Amino acid sequence: MIKEWMAKAIKPCLLLSGGADSVELLERIGKIDCVTFNQNFTTEQWKVIDNLIRKFDLDLFTFPPSASYVVPNGDELARIDEYQLGYLTFPVLREYAHSDRCSLEFDNKKMPMIPWTYDAVFVGSRKTDWSPLTGQPLRQAVTEYGGITIVAPLYDEPKTQEFDVDTGTVYGCTKCFNGEKRVYCLKEDKMIDGIDWDRESAIKAFQDKFQLGEHNGIITD
């Protein structure tokens, strides 16, 4: 599949999260333009990406999203970063892992539209990938979205490796999003009011926007 789509594509790229799946795919493809959509990496996560740039002599492009927000994901939370690729609004889901970094103080630069020139996009998604919010990220190994072909060569293969530092995860404190009236804030070192928001409405708005249940534009790693 890799050789087929590298030959078909006019300008292919790889979505590189730095997670185990995208790194495995990079090792199979070799030299290719890489795009990372993830924002607010920790120092350790950037080291992973920098090491990959040096190892594979990559041209890596990083773009800020057009919008970012938090959505419930089962009993946990997920950060959604939306990217405007021409006519396609492309949401990227990252699961949260707790740390003392305040999520409300993340770098939230925005870019209304990305100058997207790639026609085939390789991703590390697999058939077994699943989250409570989105269900199965991709329904098949090759999918067309808004004139862009998403290609997942690892789709039918089992996961083979795990990394200690997962760049597909967002590390931050989300205690004030958990629906409690009063929470202890690490940054303020005191009790503060929790954020009052409707979790069910947030889930419904997200799923309706991207027509989850009919087709799915979510990419996870």
Residue pairs with C-beta under 8 A, 6 or more apart in sequence:
1 141
1 142
1 151
1 153
2 28
2 29
2 122
2 153
5 12
5 120
5 122
5 142
5 149
5 151
5 153
6 12
6 29
6 32
8 120
9 118
9 119
9 120
9 149
10 119
10 120
11 33
11 117
11 118
11 119
11 120
12 32
12 33
12 118
12 119
12 120
12 121
12 122
13 32
13 33
13 34
13 35
13 118
13 120
13 121
13 122
14 22
14 25
14 26
14 29
14 32
14 33
14 34
14 35
14 121
14 122
14 123
15 22
15 34
15 35
15 36
15 37
15 121
15 122
15 123
15 124
15 219
15 221
16 22
16 23
16 26
16 34
16 35
16 36
16 49
16 52
16 58
16 60
17 36
17 37
17 38
17 124
17 167
17 168
17 221
18 36
18 38
18 45
18 48
18 49
18 52
18 167
18 168
19 124
19 163
19 166
19 167
19 168
19 221
20 124
20 159
20 160
20 161
20 162
20 163
20 166
20 221
21 124
21 125
21 126
21 154
21 159
21 221
22 123
22 124
22 168
22 221
23 52
23 124
23 163
24 124
24 154
24 160
24 161
25 122
25 123
25 124
25 153
25 154
26 32
26 34
26 52
26 56
28 153
29 122
30 56
31 56
31 57
31 58
32 58
32 122
33 58
33 59
33 61
33 118
34 58
34 59
34 60
34 61
35 60
35 61
35 62
35 63
35 118
36 49
36 60
36 61
36 62
37 62
37 63
37 65
37 81
37 83
37 92
38 45
38 81
38 92
38 94
38 167
38 168
38 170
39 64
39 65
39 68
39 81
39 106
39 107
39 108
39 109
40 101
40 106
40 107
40 170
40 172
41 49
41 167
42 99
42 101
42 171
44 165
45 165
45 167
45 171
47 165
48 163
48 165
48 167
49 60
49 167
52 58
53 60
63 83
63 111
63 114
64 109
64 110
64 111
65 81
65 82
65 83
65 92
65 110
65 111
66 82
66 83
66 84
66 89
66 110
66 111
66 112
66 113
67 80
67 81
67 82
67 110
68 79
68 80
68 81
68 82
68 106
68 108
68 110
69 79
69 80
69 202
70 77
70 78
70 79
70 80
70 103
70 174
70 177
70 202
71 77
71 78
71 79
71 80
71 133
71 202
71 203
71 206
72 78
72 133
72 199
72 202
72 203
73 93
73 95
73 131
73 132
73 133
74 131
74 132
74 133
76 95
76 96
77 96
77 174
77 177
77 178
78 93
78 94
78 95
78 96
78 131
78 133
79 93
79 94
79 96
79 103
79 170
80 91
80 92
80 93
80 206
81 91
81 92
81 94
82 89
82 90
82 91
82 92
83 89
83 90
83 91
83 92
83 114
84 90
84 111
84 112
84 113
84 114
85 114
85 116
85 146
85 148
86 113
86 116
86 146
86 147
86 148
87 146
87 147
88 145
88 146
88 147
88 148
88 217
89 210
89 217
90 145
90 217
90 219
91 206
91 210
91 217
91 218
92 218
92 219
92 220
93 131
93 133
93 134
93 137
93 218
93 219
93 220
94 168
94 169
94 170
94 220
95 131
95 168
95 169
95 170
95 220
96 103
96 169
96 170
96 171
96 172
96 174
97 166
97 169
97 170
97 171
98 171
98 172
98 173
98 174
99 171
99 172
99 173
100 173
100 186
100 187
101 171
101 172
101 173
102 172
102 173
102 185
102 186
102 187
103 170
103 172
103 173
103 174
103 177
104 176
105 187
106 172
116 148
118 148
119 147
119 148
119 149
120 148
120 149
120 151
121 148
121 149
121 150
121 151
122 151
122 152
122 153
123 138
123 150
123 151
123 152
123 219
123 221
124 152
124 154
124 221
125 137
125 138
125 152
125 154
125 155
125 219
125 220
125 221
126 152
126 154
126 155
126 156
126 157
126 158
126 159
127 136
127 138
127 155
127 156
128 158
128 159
129 136
129 137
129 138
129 220
130 136
130 137
131 137
131 218
131 220
133 203
133 206
133 207
134 212
134 216
134 218
134 220
135 212
135 213
135 216
136 216
137 216
137 218
137 219
137 220
138 150
138 152
138 155
138 216
138 219
139 215
139 216
140 155
141 151
141 152
141 153
141 155
141 156
142 149
142 150
142 151
142 152
143 149
143 150
143 215
144 150
145 217
150 219
168 220
168 221
173 186
173 187
175 183
175 184
175 185
175 186
175 194
176 183
176 185
176 192
176 193
176 194
176 195
177 194
177 195
177 197
178 194
179 194
179 197
179 199
180 194
181 193
181 194
182 191
182 192
182 193
182 194
183 191
183 192
183 193
183 194
184 190
184 191
184 192
185 191
185 192
206 212
207 213
210 216
210 217
210 218
